[in-house]
Amino acid sequence: MQTGSGFFRPESRPSRDLSVLLAAHQASRAQGPQHWLDLMAGCGIRGLRWGLEGAPQSPHPLALWLNDADPERMDLLQANLKPLSGLAGVDLTFSQQPAERLLRQAYLDQRRFDLIDLDAFGCPNGLLQSALSVLRFGGVLILASTDGRSPTGHDRVAAVRRFAAAARAHPSSWELALRLQLAALAREAWMLGRGLEPLACFSDGRTFRLAVRLHRRIGADEEGSLGLLARCEHCGDQAVQPVLKLSGWRACACRADSGRWAVSGPLWLGPLQSPALLQELLNLSEAMPHTMALPSRRLLERLQGDPGLPVCCWSTDELAQRLGLAGPPPLHRLVQALQSEGYWAGVSGVMAGQLRTDAPWKVLLQRCADLA
Ligand SMILES: C[S@@+](CC[C@H](N)C(=O)[O-])C[C@H]1O[C@@H](n2cnc3c(N)ncnc32)[C@H](O)[C@@H]1O
């Protein structure tokens, strides 16, 4: 396998491993021929691994399409995909088109894909509608965005342009970015009259990665997942409201009358992961011992253990800072203390050293102080 210059990043292996497992999972539940599209293929590593590791999970034929707009990638792509040419049941197509054109032409040609990988540079939102339009019901879209500034509150004007949303600085900024991206995806799916289910969402702070499933129908109360997240920088308190039930904000912990909230959203307030699917992927990986590297397994296990609810997350560093502690409180003991009082609490799978809970802010601070 030749990686060529520029775009292959060894550090992206967890996202590639997940992509291969999702492909294998799609293959294992296939009722007929599969159509998979690697829209921005780079050197073709994903397509190659889909074909070698994912496709054998299905008895049905696979049509695998690799595209990259850069014409200089084509020789490399074709050379790298050689191991798949002539493989029984695998039909390969290569193209060098802008993704925008390929997707719109595919729609006109009434093509539908069971799996699309959109591994973009920058913000992919301009492509969401056309990608979802050619995704089969039950199909999976694997999306990457390297736009780290606008959804994390560092470029608020661009957030309005790209997400039609307010994005404010927040200690759980990676999660905020994922929730803004999910909201953008959900709106596009809903405009097509379709439902959206998050399967896996994670980030390394540089790239924001999401896998979602498109459903024929919008789920019960799916629109109730769109809402706003408010945080008071002064006292640290947080609050959420679904857009459908939007009313005035309650007071934050530092003022009796009204909050000094910095509000982000609309963003996705629903789950970030599908623990059931992630468990199935972990099970599937047992039969595919070379597919998943150890860091990828750890990532999947972390995400599997944290569905992404409730929405409010706190960093233990922030808690320690606010209480004037020498160091962060022990995360697992803090979670246990909150659980033992009947609150929902869990370790965040998205950002290290953070917990999510529905405990009121003052209770959280008190339990943290108790552990000091
Ligand atoms: C992040 S790299 C892909 C990396 C690859 N998926 C991997 O896992 O190694 C993005 C690729 O998208 C291609 N690209 C950028 N804009 C594009 C567009 N509008 N349409 C199609 N390909 C595009 C670039 O040439 C580049 O090879």
The ligand as a Gaussian input file, in Angstrom:
#p B3LYP/6-31G(d) Opt

LIG

0 1
 C       -8.813000      13.750000       4.376000
 S       -8.341000      13.229000       2.777000
 C       -8.972000      11.619000       2.661000
 C       -8.222000      10.625000       3.471000
 C       -8.674000       9.198000       3.332000
 N      -10.119000       9.047000       3.434000
 C       -7.975000       8.339000       4.397000
 O       -8.620000       7.746000       5.250000
 O       -6.734000       8.287000       4.351000
 C       -9.420000      14.153000       1.790000
 C       -9.365000      13.850000       0.297000
 O      -10.473000      14.509000      -0.288000
 C      -10.115000      14.968000      -1.572000
 N      -11.052000      16.065000      -1.844000
 C      -11.052000      17.317000      -1.327000
 N      -12.126000      18.005000      -1.751000
 C      -12.841000      17.161000      -2.532000
 C      -14.073000      17.278000      -3.247000
 N      -14.776000      18.410000      -3.236000
 N      -14.516000      16.210000      -3.924000
 C      -13.821000      15.036000      -3.929000
 N      -12.641000      14.874000      -3.292000
 C      -12.158000      15.914000      -2.593000
 C       -8.667000      15.376000      -1.454000
 O       -8.020000      15.276000      -2.716000
 C       -8.135000      14.354000      -0.429000
 O       -7.503000      13.274000      -1.072000

